[in-house]
Amino acid sequence: MQIVAIISELCYNLVVMSCGHTLKGKGYRLTPQRMMVVDALHSADEHVSAEEIYAQVKARYPYANISTVYRTLELLKELGLVTEIALGDGCVRFHPAERGHHHHLVCQKCGRLIDLPESALNPLEETLTDMYQFKADLKHMAVFGLCSKCQGG
């Protein structure tokens, strides 16, 4: 049966992935659908939307439901295993938290994305703490503006 082969492959991959370890360690079941969501998330090269994850899962398991994808992403977010970000295209995107924190510069004209290291916003975080006694959560954010090409014309 095809689903058994898919599950076997995913089980092997999940043993290596921290999401699988954490889910299992916290007592959550590693259902085939949940495992496929985690696999799709980890195999993406960049930030991925719930709809993109759903398309990957549905291609492998036609009986999947998008609500399962949303519930799994919400659970992973609550456990600190995934981060989400809105990059200005009307779609929330996700990526595994274990890939580290970073920020994005988003061009409002051409849509170009420029990755920014977490340390770039350290001065802002310090200013917010020192001047306003405010502890900001600057783990993963987007800053909107114009890239160098779009500023010129």
Backbone as JSON, one array per atom type, in Angstrom:
{
  "sequence": "MQIVAIISELCYNLVVMSCGHTLKGKGYRLTPQRMMVVDALHSADEHVSAEEIYAQVKARYPYANISTVYRTLELLKELGLVTEIALGDGCVRFHPAERGHHHHLVCQKCGRLIDLPESALNPLEETLTDMYQFKADLKHMAVFGLCSKCQGG",
  "N": [[0.84, -1.18, 0.0], [0.55, 2.25, -0.82], [0.44, 4.41, 1.02], [1.6, 3.35, 3.31], [4.29, 3.15, 2.59], [4.89, 5.85, 2.3], [4.46, 6.76, 4.92], [6.44, 5.28, 6.26], [8.79, 6.38, 5.16], [8.52, 9.03, 6.02], [8.5, 8.69, 8.8], [11.12, 7.9, 9.28], [12.47, 10.26, 8.53], [11.38, 12.02, 10.43], [12.43, 11.13, 12.81], [14.93, 12.19, 12.81], [14.41, 14.88, 12.78], [13.88, 17.73, 14.85], [11.31, 18.67, 15.41], [9.64, 16.42, 15.3], [10.69, 14.94, 17.43], [10.13, 16.66, 19.57], [7.31, 16.89, 19.47], [6.55, 14.23, 19.93], [7.73, 13.85, 22.43], [6.21, 15.58, 23.98], [3.88, 14.29, 24.09], [2.16, 14.3, 21.91], [0.43, 12.84, 19.19], [1.95, 11.32, 16.37], [0.59, 11.59, 13.72], [-0.09, 10.48, 10.33], [-0.85, 12.67, 8.66], [-0.05, 14.92, 10.17], [2.66, 14.41, 10.29], [3.31, 14.66, 7.6], [2.85, 17.39, 7.21], [4.84, 18.51, 8.84], [7.07, 17.47, 7.5], [6.81, 18.73, 4.97], [7.15, 21.37, 5.73], [9.78, 21.35, 6.72], [11.17, 20.58, 4.44], [11.0, 22.7, 2.73], [12.66, 25.29, 1.0], [12.48, 27.93, 1.55], [10.4, 30.4, 3.21], [7.11, 29.21, 3.7], [3.67, 28.95, 2.8], [0.55, 28.07, 4.45], [-1.21, 27.11, 2.57], [0.5, 26.29, 0.52], [1.84, 24.25, 1.84], [-0.34, 22.57, 2.28], [-0.95, 21.85, -0.39], [1.27, 20.28, -1.02], [0.98, 18.2, 0.85], [-1.55, 17.18, 0.15], [-1.02, 16.23, -2.41], [0.4, 13.96, -1.82], [-1.24, 12.61, -0.1], [-4.35, 12.25, -0.73], [-6.66, 12.5, 0.86], [-6.27, 14.4, 2.74], [-6.9, 17.3, 4.79], [-7.3, 20.81, 4.74], [-7.74, 22.08, 7.16], [-6.44, 20.5, 8.99], [-3.81, 21.08, 8.39], [-3.68, 23.79, 9.17], [-4.27, 23.51, 11.94], [-2.11, 21.94, 12.76], [0.06, 23.65, 12.17], [-0.53, 25.73, 13.94], [-0.24, 24.4, 16.4], [2.51, 23.75, 16.25], [3.52, 26.32, 16.27], [2.7, 27.21, 18.82], [4.29, 25.55, 20.37], [6.72, 26.59, 19.87], [8.14, 25.75, 17.69], [7.93, 26.59, 15.12], [8.03, 29.55, 13.17], [6.13, 32.42, 12.23], [5.37, 34.74, 9.62], [4.26, 37.73, 8.07], [4.66, 38.85, 4.89], [3.74, 40.94, 3.42], [2.27, 40.21, 1.22], [-0.27, 39.43, 1.65], [-0.42, 36.94, 2.7], [0.28, 34.64, 5.23], [3.33, 33.27, 6.19], [5.49, 30.48, 6.95], [8.27, 29.04, 8.76], [10.69, 26.62, 9.93], [11.6, 27.06, 13.3], [14.07, 26.28, 14.19], [15.84, 26.97, 12.24], [16.77, 29.4, 12.79], [16.61, 32.88, 13.83], [15.71, 35.66, 11.89], [15.37, 38.59, 9.87], [13.43, 40.49, 7.48], [13.74, 42.62, 4.69], [11.4, 44.2, 2.8], [10.55, 45.09, -0.38], [8.23, 47.43, -1.33], [7.49, 48.06, -3.84], [8.58, 46.36, -5.94], [8.57, 43.9, -4.69], [10.81, 42.56, -3.85], [12.77, 40.57, -1.64], [14.94, 40.89, 1.04], [17.13, 39.28, 3.08], [17.86, 39.81, 6.48], [20.15, 39.87, 9.09], [19.55, 38.81, 12.48], [20.92, 40.34, 14.34], [21.0, 42.9, 13.28], [18.9, 44.4, 14.22], [19.43, 44.78, 16.86], [20.29, 47.28, 18.04], [17.83, 48.72, 17.99], [16.24, 47.14, 19.65], [17.62, 47.47, 22.07], [17.26, 50.24, 22.45], [14.47, 50.38, 22.78], [14.21, 48.98, 25.15], [15.85, 50.45, 26.97], [14.93, 53.17, 26.81], [12.14, 53.03, 26.92], [11.44, 51.02, 28.61], [10.49, 48.64, 27.54], [10.12, 45.39, 26.52], [10.8, 44.1, 23.61], [9.68, 41.73, 21.17], [11.57, 40.71, 18.88], [12.06, 38.64, 17.01], [11.46, 37.74, 14.45], [10.76, 39.5, 11.81], [9.3, 41.77, 9.38], [10.38, 44.51, 7.47], [9.15, 47.17, 5.75], [9.62, 48.95, 2.69], [11.51, 50.67, 0.16], [13.59, 49.11, -2.21], [17.04, 49.47, -3.34], [17.07, 49.61, -6.17], [14.43, 50.35, -6.81], [14.22, 52.81, -5.61], [15.5, 54.52, -7.28], [13.88, 55.07, -9.46]],
  "CA": [[0.0, 0.0, 0.0], [1.37, 3.44, -1.0], [0.48, 5.23, 2.23], [2.55, 2.73, 4.24], [5.63, 3.55, 2.14], [5.02, 7.27, 2.62], [4.6, 6.87, 6.37], [7.75, 4.75, 6.63], [9.78, 7.38, 4.78], [8.36, 10.19, 6.9], [8.91, 8.3, 10.15], [12.58, 7.96, 9.3], [12.85, 11.68, 8.5], [10.98, 12.67, 11.67], [13.33, 10.73, 13.9], [16.07, 13.1, 12.74], [13.95, 16.27, 12.96], [13.55, 18.09, 16.23], [9.86, 18.8, 15.57], [9.1, 15.1, 15.61], [11.11, 14.6, 18.79], [9.41, 17.5, 20.53], [5.9, 16.49, 19.47], [6.43, 12.94, 20.59], [8.11, 14.05, 23.82], [5.13, 16.29, 24.68], [2.71, 13.41, 24.12], [1.3, 14.44, 20.73], [0.49, 11.72, 18.23], [2.58, 11.6, 15.08], [-0.31, 11.07, 12.69], [0.47, 10.64, 8.98], [-1.07, 14.02, 8.16], [0.82, 15.82, 10.93], [4.02, 14.12, 9.86], [3.49, 15.23, 6.25], [2.94, 18.85, 7.37], [6.19, 18.77, 9.36], [8.01, 17.18, 6.42], [6.7, 19.79, 3.97], [7.73, 22.56, 6.33], [11.23, 21.19, 6.8], [11.78, 20.42, 3.13], [10.91, 23.95, 1.98], [13.9, 26.07, 1.0], [12.19, 29.27, 2.05], [9.15, 30.48, 3.94], [6.05, 28.52, 2.97], [2.33, 29.24, 3.32], [-0.27, 26.9, 4.79], [-1.78, 26.6, 1.32], [1.57, 25.56, -0.17], [2.02, 23.0, 2.58], [-1.51, 21.74, 1.99], [-0.81, 21.31, -1.75], [2.25, 19.19, -0.95], [0.39, 17.09, 1.61], [-2.65, 16.62, -0.64], [-0.43, 15.48, -3.52], [0.86, 12.68, -1.3], [-2.34, 11.97, 0.63], [-5.52, 12.98, -1.25], [-7.73, 12.67, 1.85], [-5.87, 15.42, 3.7], [-7.8, 18.44, 4.93], [-6.51, 22.02, 5.04], [-7.87, 22.42, 8.57], [-5.38, 19.75, 9.67], [-2.58, 21.85, 8.18], [-3.75, 24.96, 10.05], [-4.17, 23.08, 13.34], [-0.73, 21.5, 13.0], [0.92, 24.84, 12.2], [-0.82, 26.43, 15.19], [0.4, 23.62, 17.45], [3.95, 23.93, 16.12], [3.79, 27.7, 16.7], [2.55, 27.24, 20.28], [5.43, 24.83, 20.94], [7.95, 27.31, 19.51], [8.87, 24.99, 16.67], [7.78, 27.25, 13.83], [7.76, 30.98, 13.25], [5.3, 32.89, 11.13], [5.61, 36.13, 9.24], [3.5, 38.28, 6.94], [5.63, 39.57, 4.07], [3.08, 41.98, 2.65], [1.55, 39.69, 0.05], [-1.57, 38.96, 2.11], [-0.3, 35.53, 3.05], [1.18, 34.34, 6.34], [4.28, 32.22, 5.82], [6.08, 29.78, 8.09], [9.51, 28.3, 8.6], [11.09, 25.99, 11.18], [12.31, 27.95, 14.21], [15.45, 25.82, 14.36], [16.69, 27.59, 11.21], [17.28, 30.66, 13.34], [15.83, 34.1, 13.69], [16.2, 36.64, 10.94], [14.37, 39.58, 9.49], [13.33, 40.7, 6.04], [13.43, 43.91, 4.11], [10.45, 43.9, 1.73], [10.32, 46.23, -1.26], [6.79, 47.59, -1.57], [7.25, 48.29, -5.26], [8.87, 45.18, -6.78], [8.39, 42.68, -3.91], [12.1, 41.94, -3.53], [13.01, 40.24, -0.24], [16.34, 40.89, 1.43], [17.28, 38.75, 4.43], [18.58, 40.68, 7.4], [20.47, 39.09, 10.3], [18.87, 39.21, 13.72], [21.73, 41.35, 15.03], [20.79, 44.22, 12.7], [17.9, 45.13, 15.0], [19.84, 44.87, 18.27], [20.21, 48.66, 18.57], [16.43, 49.06, 18.21], [15.81, 46.41, 20.84], [18.23, 48.14, 23.23], [16.6, 51.53, 22.62], [13.14, 50.14, 23.33], [14.38, 48.56, 26.54], [16.43, 51.53, 27.78], [14.14, 54.41, 26.83], [10.71, 52.82, 27.12], [11.26, 49.86, 29.48], [9.64, 47.75, 26.76], [10.85, 44.22, 26.03], [10.23, 43.77, 22.3], [9.9, 40.41, 20.59], [12.07, 41.0, 17.53], [12.64, 37.4, 16.52], [11.21, 37.48, 13.04], [9.87, 40.56, 11.35], [9.49, 42.35, 8.05], [10.44, 45.96, 7.4], [8.72, 47.51, 4.4], [10.18, 50.17, 2.14], [11.9, 50.56, -1.25], [14.95, 48.61, -2.43], [17.89, 50.45, -4.02], [16.65, 49.74, -7.57], [13.14, 51.05, -6.9], [14.4, 54.18, -5.14], [16.03, 55.32, -8.38], [12.97, 55.41, -10.56]],
  "C": [[0.89, 1.24, 0.0], [1.5, 4.27, 0.27], [1.46, 4.67, 3.25], [3.97, 3.13, 3.87], [5.89, 5.02, 2.48], [5.26, 7.46, 4.11], [5.97, 6.38, 6.82], [8.85, 5.76, 6.34], [9.72, 8.58, 5.72], [8.78, 9.88, 8.33], [10.43, 8.38, 10.28], [13.04, 9.41, 9.36], [12.52, 12.37, 9.82], [11.87, 12.31, 12.85], [14.5, 11.7, 13.96], [15.65, 14.53, 13.06], [13.52, 16.55, 14.39], [12.05, 18.25, 16.44], [9.24, 17.47, 15.97], [9.45, 14.68, 17.02], [10.3, 15.37, 19.82], [7.95, 17.09, 20.61], [5.72, 15.19, 20.25], [6.72, 13.07, 22.09], [7.02, 14.75, 24.64], [3.83, 15.5, 24.65], [1.76, 13.56, 22.93], [1.51, 13.27, 19.79], [1.15, 12.19, 16.94], [1.74, 10.96, 13.98], [0.33, 11.26, 11.32], [0.32, 12.07, 8.44], [-0.15, 15.02, 8.86], [2.27, 15.64, 10.51], [4.29, 14.71, 8.48], [3.58, 16.75, 6.3], [4.34, 19.22, 7.84], [7.22, 18.54, 8.27], [7.99, 18.28, 5.36], [7.34, 21.08, 4.47], [9.26, 22.49, 6.33], [11.89, 21.06, 5.43], [11.73, 21.69, 2.28], [12.22, 24.72, 2.12], [13.7, 27.47, 1.57], [10.89, 29.25, 2.84], [8.02, 29.91, 3.07], [4.7, 28.83, 3.63], [1.61, 27.95, 3.67], [-0.84, 26.28, 3.53], [-0.75, 25.82, 0.52], [1.86, 24.23, 0.52], [0.87, 22.05, 2.27], [-1.4, 21.1, 0.6], [0.18, 20.15, -1.76], [1.68, 17.96, -0.25], [-0.68, 16.4, 0.78], [-2.14, 15.8, -1.83], [0.02, 14.08, -3.08], [-0.25, 11.89, -0.63], [-3.62, 12.71, 0.28], [-6.64, 13.23, -0.23], [-7.4, 13.73, 2.9], [-6.84, 16.59, 3.67], [-6.98, 19.66, 5.32], [-6.63, 22.42, 6.5], [-6.82, 21.68, 9.41], [-4.06, 20.5, 9.55], [-2.57, 23.05, 9.12], [-3.61, 24.58, 11.52], [-2.74, 22.65, 13.68], [0.21, 22.68, 13.07], [0.71, 25.63, 13.49], [-0.16, 25.71, 16.37], [1.91, 23.82, 17.42], [4.37, 25.33, 16.56], [3.72, 27.81, 18.22], [3.73, 26.58, 20.98], [6.76, 25.5, 20.62], [8.78, 26.62, 18.46], [8.81, 25.62, 15.28], [7.55, 28.73, 14.08], [6.91, 31.36, 12.05], [5.6, 34.36, 10.86], [4.71, 36.49, 8.07], [4.47, 39.16, 6.16], [4.97, 40.56, 3.12], [2.33, 41.52, 1.42], [0.18, 39.14, 0.43], [-1.57, 37.52, 2.57], [0.68, 35.37, 4.2], [2.05, 33.16, 5.92], [4.97, 31.69, 7.07], [7.46, 29.24, 7.73], [9.93, 27.72, 9.95], [11.92, 26.96, 12.04], [13.77, 27.56, 14.36], [16.39, 26.39, 13.3], [17.17, 28.97, 11.64], [16.37, 31.83, 13.06], [16.51, 35.01, 12.69], [15.06, 37.56, 10.57], [14.39, 39.74, 7.98], [13.09, 42.15, 5.72], [12.58, 43.6, 2.89], [10.22, 45.15, 0.9], [8.83, 46.29, -1.6], [6.47, 47.81, -3.04], [7.43, 47.02, -6.09], [8.71, 43.86, -6.04], [9.67, 41.98, -3.53], [12.21, 41.73, -2.03], [14.51, 40.21, 0.01], [16.4, 40.37, 2.86], [18.2, 39.65, 5.24], [18.9, 39.87, 8.64], [19.78, 39.66, 11.53], [19.62, 40.36, 14.41], [21.52, 42.76, 14.49], [19.8, 45.06, 13.51], [18.25, 45.22, 16.49], [19.81, 46.29, 18.81], [18.76, 49.11, 18.83], [15.91, 48.4, 19.48], [16.35, 47.07, 22.11], [17.57, 49.49, 23.51], [15.22, 51.36, 23.24], [13.2, 49.75, 24.8], [14.82, 49.73, 27.41], [15.5, 52.73, 27.91], [12.68, 54.21, 27.21], [10.39, 51.68, 28.09], [10.29, 48.85, 28.85], [10.5, 46.63, 26.21], [10.18, 43.75, 24.73], [10.59, 42.35, 21.88], [10.29, 40.63, 19.13], [12.73, 39.76, 16.92], [12.53, 37.25, 15.01], [10.25, 38.53, 12.52], [10.23, 41.04, 9.96], [9.47, 43.86, 8.18], [10.16, 46.32, 5.95], [9.31, 48.85, 3.97], [10.48, 49.96, 0.66], [13.34, 50.09, -1.34], [15.73, 49.67, -3.22], [17.47, 50.65, -5.48], [15.38, 50.57, -7.7], [13.23, 52.49, -6.4], [14.81, 55.1, -6.29], [15.02, 55.67, -9.46], [11.72, 54.77, -10.42]]
}
